[in-house]
């Protein structure tokens, strides 16, 4: 999550240089926008994916207060979680179009927010390629996987 916030802040810095002005609200918006896509993970764990073995293992670590095991499990296994609904290329394209529309209408907060969200997804895709050598299957489909 720290990486996502740093990428969002980098986006805010880029826009500050581009627009030639600084606004604290943009910094906060970029930080929040860069972690908003992770709501998809919460929605997965508490909603449609709560019966998945990955989610069940996480819940068992939480119930047992095995925090070290939990953090290790998430750090080493999260790239194999391919059931997220909104971590896909269609969502990325939607937010790119939203950022472009916000720019067209000179809505700077929208550019900051949507651009930070896009930076989150781009980072995730790049991280897939670096760690796995390929892009996860969830990026190539819309919605939840078929059962």
C-alpha positions as CSV (number, residue, x, y, z in Angstrom):
1,X,0.0,0.0,0.0
2,X,2.9,2.3,0.7
3,X,4.1,1.9,-2.9
4,X,0.6,2.9,-4.2
5,X,0.6,6.0,-2.0
6,X,4.1,6.9,-3.2
7,X,3.0,6.5,-6.9
8,X,0.0,8.6,-6.2
9,X,2.1,11.3,-4.7
10,X,4.4,11.1,-7.7
11,X,1.4,11.7,-9.9
12,X,0.5,14.8,-7.8
13,X,4.1,16.1,-8.1
14,X,4.0,15.5,-11.9
15,X,0.7,17.5,-12.2
16,X,2.1,20.3,-9.9
17,X,5.0,20.6,-12.4
18,X,2.7,20.5,-15.4
19,X,0.2,23.0,-14.0
20,X,2.8,25.2,-12.3
21,X,0.9,25.4,-9.0
22,X,0.7,23.5,-5.7
23,X,-2.5,22.5,-3.9
24,X,-2.5,20.4,-0.7
25,X,-6.0,19.1,-1.7
26,X,-4.4,17.5,-4.8
27,X,-1.8,15.8,-2.7
28,X,-4.5,14.4,-0.4
29,X,-6.7,13.4,-3.4
30,X,-3.8,11.7,-5.1
31,X,-2.9,9.7,-1.9
32,X,-6.6,8.6,-1.4
33,X,-7.1,7.9,-5.1
34,X,-4.0,5.7,-5.3
35,X,-5.4,3.4,-2.6
36,X,-9.1,3.5,-3.7
37,X,-8.7,0.5,-6.1
38,X,-7.8,-1.6,-3.1
39,X,-11.5,-1.4,-2.0
40,X,-11.9,-4.2,-4.6
41,X,-9.9,-6.4,-2.2
42,X,-12.1,-5.6,0.7
43,X,-15.2,-6.2,-1.4
44,X,-13.7,-9.5,-2.4
45,X,-12.8,-10.7,1.2
46,X,-16.1,-9.5,2.8
47,X,-18.4,-10.2,-0.2
48,X,-18.3,-12.4,-3.2
49,X,-14.9,-14.1,-2.4
50,X,-15.3,-14.8,1.3
51,X,-15.7,-18.5,0.6
52,X,-12.5,-18.7,-1.5
53,X,-9.6,-20.7,0.0
54,X,-7.4,-17.7,-0.2
55,X,-9.8,-15.5,1.8
56,X,-10.5,-18.4,4.3
57,X,-6.7,-18.7,5.0
58,X,-6.5,-15.0,5.6
59,X,-9.5,-15.1,8.0
60,X,-7.9,-18.0,9.9
61,X,-4.7,-16.1,10.4
62,X,-6.7,-13.1,11.6
63,X,-8.8,-15.2,14.0
64,X,-5.6,-16.8,15.4
65,X,-3.9,-13.4,15.6
66,X,-1.0,-14.8,13.6
67,X,0.0,-11.5,12.1
68,X,3.5,-12.5,10.9
69,X,2.0,-15.5,9.0
70,X,-0.8,-13.3,7.6
71,X,1.6,-10.6,6.3
72,X,3.9,-13.3,4.8
73,X,0.9,-15.1,3.2
74,X,-0.4,-11.9,1.7
75,X,3.0,-10.8,0.5
76,X,3.8,-14.1,-1.2
77,X,0.4,-15.1,-2.4
78,X,-1.5,-12.0,-3.4
79,X,-0.3,-12.2,-7.0
80,X,-2.2,-15.4,-7.4
81,X,-5.5,-13.8,-6.4
82,X,-7.1,-13.5,-9.8
83,X,-10.8,-13.2,-8.9
84,X,-11.0,-9.5,-8.3
85,X,-13.8,-7.9,-10.2
86,X,-12.4,-4.4,-10.9
87,X,-8.7,-5.2,-11.4
88,X,-9.0,-5.4,-15.2
89,X,-8.0,-3.5,-18.3
90,X,-11.6,-2.3,-18.8
91,X,-11.6,-0.5,-15.5
92,X,-8.2,1.1,-16.3
93,X,-9.6,2.3,-19.7
94,X,-12.7,3.7,-17.9
95,X,-10.5,5.7,-15.5
96,X,-8.2,6.9,-18.3
97,X,-11.2,8.2,-20.2
98,X,-12.5,9.8,-16.9
99,X,-9.2,11.5,-16.4
100,X,-9.2,12.8,-20.0
101,X,-12.8,14.1,-19.6
102,X,-11.9,15.8,-16.3
103,X,-9.0,17.4,-18.1
104,X,-11.2,18.5,-20.9
105,X,-13.6,20.2,-18.5
106,X,-10.7,21.6,-16.5
107,X,-11.7,19.7,-13.4
108,X,-8.3,19.4,-11.8
109,X,-9.4,17.3,-8.8
110,X,-10.8,14.7,-11.2
111,X,-7.6,14.6,-13.1
112,X,-5.7,14.0,-9.9
113,X,-8.1,11.4,-8.6
114,X,-8.6,9.3,-11.7
115,X,-5.0,9.6,-12.7
116,X,-3.9,8.3,-9.3
117,X,-6.3,5.4,-9.6
118,X,-4.8,4.6,-13.1
119,X,-1.3,4.7,-11.6
120,X,-2.4,2.1,-9.0
121,X,-3.6,-0.3,-11.7
122,X,-0.5,0.4,-13.9
123,X,1.7,-0.3,-11.0
124,X,-0.1,-3.6,-10.3
125,X,0.2,-4.7,-13.9
126,X,3.9,-3.8,-14.0
127,X,4.4,-5.7,-10.7
128,X,2.7,-8.8,-12.2
129,X,5.2,-8.8,-15.0
130,X,8.2,-8.2,-12.7
131,X,7.2,-10.9,-10.2
132,X,5.4,-13.4,-12.3
133,X,6.8,-12.8,-15.8
134,X,3.3,-12.3,-17.2
135,X,0.1,-10.3,-16.5
136,X,-2.5,-12.0,-14.3
137,X,-5.5,-13.4,-16.0
138,X,-7.8,-11.0,-14.1
139,X,-6.6,-8.1,-16.2
140,X,-7.9,-9.7,-19.4
141,X,-11.6,-10.2,-18.4
142,X,-14.5,-8.2,-17.2
143,X,-16.0,-8.9,-13.7
144,X,-15.7,-12.0,-11.7
145,X,-14.4,-15.2,-13.2
146,X,-16.9,-17.8,-14.4
147,X,-17.3,-20.8,-12.1
